[in-house]
Amino acid sequence: MERAELTARLLEVGYRIALMPSAGTGYQNEWASVLSASGSEAGYTKKYGPPEQEHIEHYLFHDLDNPNSVAACIGKARENSRTVRTALTTQVWDVMNTGYQEMQRLIKEKYKTADLPLLCDWTKRQASLIRGAIESTQLEDEGYDFLNLGYFIERADNTARLLDVKYYVLLPTPAAVGGEVDHYQWSTLLRAMSAYRAFRWAYGGLQTPNKVAHFLILNLACPRSLLHCLSRATHHFERLESILERQTEAQQLVVQMKNQMTEMDVDQVFENGLHEFLTNFITQIGAIGEAMRKSYF
């Protein structure tokens, strides 16, 4: 569900920025950027060829051949829920199953680009409903910890991808930093992450690259920041260690990443290259996922 929400947020970024005539190198740049950030570029190119808005929208939202599409992610989430049905509360299952049935109806309807904002909002709302049902009704045993580890590790990866698509791919030239296009794109990114008001409350003023990067990378109070996600993942690993009476490689990797980031400042991140930092972060998150598979499953 967290990945379905990321894909919806990426589509929203592409849609909003494509509405601005002077964005990037033109119309196609935004959609190629979104496709790249989603990690679905190879599969899309094999099926459709050059990037086109209509095809990218379909591939990222409806296409079941794309394992990262909204439809495919919701289908897999529902199947995962069904296989552990007895371990879920009635409320969690009802919200999950209802969302899946609604998704099946949306797939059958004729799609128009004008519908994309509504579909993105629907996806984000569905993810929030399921998250709320889990937090308010689910038993907080080791299953709850694994659910949250999935959420926070996936969310960390998602935030890094959204931040990278803005800074590295969408911004046309270094000279544009601080300009009108740059300002609009940061605003769009924050709004797509439902973080605009929280950012303004925490920092005020214009959303400069340093401020936004600090908010989304190092601010513990931001629920989508990389450091917040690693901190919450560490908490759930510690609970699992207590329950299972053993520490794992996955847990050690998360603690190591969290400790390294706690000592960072945002100027250091920019000096070493934001894109390079985010690329390395995404690689490390992938390694944690693999370590979890080996350690627990």
C-alpha positions as CSV (number, residue, x, y, z in Angstrom):
1,M,0.0,0.0,0.0
2,E,2.9,2.3,0.7
3,R,4.3,1.7,-2.8
4,A,0.9,2.2,-4.4
5,E,0.8,5.6,-2.6
6,L,4.3,6.5,-3.8
7,T,3.3,5.8,-7.4
8,A,0.2,8.0,-7.0
9,R,2.3,10.8,-5.6
10,L,4.8,10.4,-8.4
11,L,2.0,10.7,-11.0
12,E,0.7,13.8,-9.1
13,V,4.2,15.4,-9.4
14,G,4.3,14.7,-13.1
15,Y,0.8,16.0,-13.7
16,R,1.3,19.2,-11.7
17,I,4.7,20.1,-13.2
18,A,3.5,19.3,-16.8
19,L,0.9,22.0,-16.4
20,M,3.7,24.6,-16.2
21,P,4.8,25.4,-19.8
22,S,8.4,26.4,-18.8
23,A,9.1,23.4,-16.6
24,G,12.3,21.5,-17.4
25,T,13.2,20.9,-21.0
26,G,9.6,20.6,-22.0
27,Y,6.5,18.4,-21.8
28,Q,8.2,15.0,-22.0
29,N,10.9,15.7,-19.4
30,E,8.5,15.5,-16.4
31,W,7.0,12.2,-17.4
32,A,10.4,10.6,-18.3
33,S,11.6,11.8,-14.9
34,V,8.6,10.2,-13.1
35,L,9.1,7.0,-14.9
36,S,12.8,6.9,-14.0
37,A,12.1,7.6,-10.3
38,S,9.5,4.9,-10.1
39,G,12.1,2.3,-11.1
40,S,9.8,1.1,-13.9
41,E,11.7,2.5,-16.9
42,A,13.0,-0.8,-18.3
43,G,9.6,-2.5,-18.2
44,Y,7.9,0.5,-19.7
45,T,10.4,0.9,-22.6
46,K,10.1,-2.8,-23.4
47,K,6.3,-2.5,-23.7
48,Y,5.7,1.0,-25.0
49,G,9.0,2.5,-26.3
50,P,9.6,6.3,-26.0
51,P,8.0,8.0,-23.0
52,E,4.5,9.4,-23.7
53,Q,2.2,10.9,-21.0
54,E,-0.8,8.7,-21.8
55,H,1.2,5.5,-21.8
56,I,3.1,6.4,-18.7
57,E,-0.1,7.2,-16.8
58,H,-1.6,3.9,-17.8
59,Y,1.6,1.9,-17.0
60,L,2.0,3.5,-13.6
61,F,-1.7,3.4,-12.5
62,H,-3.6,0.6,-14.3
63,D,-1.2,-1.7,-15.9
64,L,-1.0,-5.1,-14.1
65,D,2.1,-6.0,-16.2
66,N,4.0,-3.4,-14.1
67,P,4.6,-4.8,-10.6
68,N,4.9,-1.2,-9.2
69,S,1.6,0.1,-10.7
70,V,-1.1,1.3,-8.3
71,A,-3.5,-1.5,-9.5
72,A,-0.8,-4.2,-9.1
73,C,0.3,-3.0,-5.7
74,I,-3.3,-2.9,-4.3
75,G,-3.9,-6.4,-5.8
76,K,-0.8,-7.8,-4.1
77,A,-1.6,-6.0,-0.8
78,R,-5.1,-7.6,-0.8
79,E,-3.7,-11.0,-1.6
80,N,-1.2,-10.7,1.2
81,S,-4.0,-9.7,3.5
82,R,-6.2,-12.6,2.4
83,T,-3.4,-15.1,3.2
84,V,-3.2,-13.9,6.8
85,R,-6.9,-13.0,7.1
86,T,-7.2,-14.6,10.5
87,A,-4.4,-12.4,11.9
88,L,-6.1,-9.2,10.7
89,T,-8.9,-7.4,12.4
90,T,-12.3,-7.1,10.7
91,Q,-11.8,-3.4,10.1
92,V,-8.4,-3.8,8.5
93,W,-9.6,-6.6,6.1
94,D,-12.8,-4.7,5.3
95,V,-10.9,-1.5,4.3
96,M,-8.4,-3.5,2.3
97,N,-11.0,-5.6,0.5
98,T,-13.3,-2.7,-0.2
99,G,-10.4,-0.7,-1.7
100,Y,-9.5,-3.7,-3.9
101,Q,-13.1,-4.0,-5.2
102,E,-13.1,-0.3,-6.0
103,M,-9.8,-0.7,-7.8
104,Q,-11.3,-3.4,-10.0
105,R,-14.1,-1.1,-10.9
106,L,-11.7,1.7,-11.8
107,I,-9.7,-0.6,-14.0
108,K,-12.8,-1.3,-16.1
109,E,-13.8,2.3,-16.6
110,K,-12.6,4.3,-19.6
111,Y,-9.6,6.4,-18.5
112,K,-9.0,10.1,-19.2
113,T,-6.0,12.2,-18.2
114,A,-8.3,14.7,-16.5
115,D,-9.2,11.9,-14.1
116,L,-5.6,11.5,-12.9
117,P,-5.8,13.9,-9.9
118,L,-8.9,12.2,-8.6
119,L,-7.3,8.8,-8.9
120,C,-4.2,10.0,-7.1
121,D,-6.4,11.4,-4.3
122,W,-8.4,8.2,-4.1
123,T,-5.2,6.1,-3.8
124,K,-3.7,8.3,-1.0
125,R,-7.1,8.3,0.8
126,Q,-7.2,4.5,0.6
127,A,-3.7,4.1,2.0
128,S,-4.6,6.4,4.9
129,L,-7.7,4.4,5.7
130,I,-5.8,1.2,5.9
131,R,-3.0,2.7,7.9
132,G,-5.6,4.2,10.3
133,A,-7.4,0.8,10.7
134,I,-4.1,-0.9,11.5
135,E,-3.0,1.7,14.1
136,S,-6.4,1.8,15.8
137,T,-7.4,-1.9,15.8
138,Q,-4.5,-4.3,15.1
139,L,-2.9,-6.3,17.9
140,E,0.6,-5.0,18.6
141,D,2.4,-8.3,18.4
142,E,5.4,-9.3,16.1
143,G,3.0,-9.1,13.1
144,Y,2.4,-5.5,13.9
145,D,6.1,-4.9,14.0
146,F,6.6,-6.5,10.6
147,L,3.8,-4.4,9.2
148,N,5.4,-1.2,10.4
149,L,8.9,-2.3,9.2
150,G,7.4,-2.7,5.8
151,Y,5.8,0.7,6.0
152,F,8.8,2.7,7.2
153,I,11.4,1.0,5.1
154,E,9.3,1.4,2.0
155,R,8.4,5.0,3.0
156,A,12.1,5.9,3.3
157,D,12.8,4.6,-0.2
158,N,9.8,6.5,-1.5
159,T,10.8,9.8,0.0
160,A,14.3,9.4,-1.4
161,R,12.9,8.7,-4.9
162,L,10.5,11.7,-4.8
163,L,13.3,14.0,-3.6
164,D,15.6,12.7,-6.3
165,V,13.1,13.1,-9.1
166,K,12.8,16.8,-8.2
167,Y,16.4,17.7,-7.6
168,Y,18.3,15.6,-10.1
169,V,15.9,15.1,-13.0
170,L,13.3,17.9,-13.1
171,L,15.5,20.9,-12.5
172,P,16.8,21.9,-16.0
173,T,20.1,23.7,-15.1
174,P,22.1,24.6,-12.0
175,A,21.4,28.3,-13.0
176,A,17.7,27.7,-12.3
177,V,18.2,27.0,-8.6
178,G,16.3,29.6,-6.6
179,G,14.4,30.7,-9.7
180,E,10.7,30.7,-10.4
181,V,10.7,27.1,-11.9
182,D,12.8,25.9,-8.9
183,H,10.4,27.4,-6.4
184,Y,7.3,26.0,-8.2
185,Q,8.8,22.5,-8.3
186,W,9.7,22.4,-4.6
187,S,6.1,23.6,-3.8
188,T,4.7,20.9,-6.0
189,L,6.9,18.2,-4.4
190,L,5.8,19.2,-0.9
191,R,2.2,19.3,-1.9
192,A,2.4,15.9,-3.5
193,M,3.8,14.5,-0.3
194,S,1.1,16.2,1.7
195,A,3.9,18.0,3.5
196,Y,3.5,21.6,2.3
197,R,1.6,23.0,5.4
198,A,3.8,21.1,7.8
199,F,6.9,22.5,6.1
200,R,5.7,26.0,6.3
201,W,4.8,25.5,9.9
202,A,8.3,24.2,10.8
203,Y,10.4,26.6,8.6
204,G,8.3,29.4,7.3
205,G,9.3,31.5,4.3
206,L,10.3,30.2,0.9
207,Q,11.1,26.6,0.3
208,T,14.8,26.7,-0.5
209,P,16.6,23.5,-1.5
210,N,18.5,23.4,1.8
211,K,15.3,23.8,3.9
212,V,13.3,21.2,1.9
213,A,16.2,18.7,1.9
214,H,16.6,19.1,5.7
215,F,12.9,18.7,6.2
216,L,12.7,15.5,4.1
217,I,16.0,14.0,5.1
218,L,17.0,15.0,8.7
219,N,13.9,16.4,10.5
220,L,12.7,13.8,13.0
221,A,9.4,15.5,13.4
222,C,8.5,15.0,9.7
223,P,6.7,11.6,9.3
224,R,8.1,11.1,5.8
225,S,11.7,12.1,6.5
226,L,14.5,9.6,6.0
227,L,15.7,9.9,9.5
228,H,12.2,9.6,11.0
229,C,11.6,6.4,9.0
230,L,14.9,4.9,10.1
231,S,14.2,5.9,13.7
232,R,10.8,4.2,13.6
233,A,12.2,1.1,11.9
234,T,14.9,0.9,14.6
235,H,12.1,1.0,17.3
236,H,10.3,-2.0,15.7
237,F,13.5,-4.0,15.2
238,E,14.2,-3.5,18.9
239,R,10.7,-4.8,19.7
240,L,11.3,-7.8,17.5
241,E,14.7,-8.4,19.2
242,S,12.9,-8.5,22.5
243,I,10.2,-10.9,21.3
244,L,12.4,-13.2,19.3
245,E,15.5,-12.9,21.6
246,R,17.9,-12.3,18.8
247,Q,19.5,-9.5,16.8
248,T,19.7,-9.7,13.0
249,E,21.8,-8.3,10.2
250,A,18.8,-6.2,8.9
251,Q,18.5,-4.6,12.3
252,Q,22.3,-3.8,12.5
253,L,22.1,-2.2,9.0
254,V,19.2,0.1,10.0
255,V,20.9,1.2,13.2
256,Q,24.1,1.9,11.3
257,M,22.3,4.0,8.8
258,K,20.4,5.9,11.4
259,N,23.5,6.6,13.4
260,Q,25.3,7.9,10.3
261,M,22.4,10.2,9.4
262,T,22.1,11.5,13.0
263,E,25.6,13.0,12.7
264,M,25.0,14.6,9.3
265,D,24.0,18.1,8.4
266,V,22.3,19.2,5.2
267,D,25.3,21.2,4.0
268,Q,27.4,18.1,4.1
269,V,24.7,16.3,2.0
270,F,24.8,19.0,-0.6
271,E,28.6,19.2,-0.7
272,N,28.9,15.5,-1.4
273,G,26.0,15.6,-3.9
274,L,22.4,15.2,-3.1
275,H,21.7,12.9,-6.0
276,E,24.7,10.7,-5.1
277,F,23.5,10.6,-1.4
278,L,20.0,9.6,-2.4
279,T,21.1,7.0,-4.9
280,N,23.3,5.4,-2.2
281,F,20.5,5.6,0.3
282,I,18.1,3.8,-2.1
283,T,20.7,1.1,-2.6
284,Q,21.2,0.6,1.2
285,I,17.4,0.4,1.7
286,G,17.3,-2.3,-0.9
287,A,20.0,-4.2,1.0
288,I,18.0,-3.9,4.2
289,G,15.0,-5.4,2.5
290,E,17.1,-8.4,1.3
291,A,18.7,-8.8,4.7
292,M,15.2,-8.9,6.3
293,R,14.2,-11.7,3.9
294,K,17.2,-13.7,4.9
295,S,17.0,-12.9,8.6
296,Y,13.3,-13.6,9.2
297,F,11.7,-15.4,6.2
